[in-house]
Amino acid sequence: MNYQKPKLEKRYYSIGELAEMFKVSKSLIRFWEAEFSYLQAHKNAKGERRFTQKNIEQFSLVYHLVKERGFTLEGAKKEIENNKTRLQQKIQMIEKLQNIKDRLLDIKKDL
């Protein structure tokens, strides 16, 4: 994955934090939220979006399909609808492998 997965330090993340994690614009997040009904963030009393870890995982799936694999939005919707569980497992495996790679690079630095 090409983003920094957050440590579970917080319950909610702002749209700015999500944009920074994925290196995308806030407007893209709002656009995808409108296009993908399951990406709905929670809103606080002021109407500000608050993203949970589950929202981040959902966004990660859309990001993977659209930005990394080149799906159109319609294609991504169909892929999610048809293969949601398999895709989520694949994303989780990629994240685990990225974490292992990062740890190995840290070890290499210390040698």
Summary of the structure (lengths in Angstrom):
residues: 111
radius of gyration: 15.0
end to end distance: 26.2
largest distance: 50.5
contacts: 284
relative contact order: 0.14
helix: 68%
strand: 6%
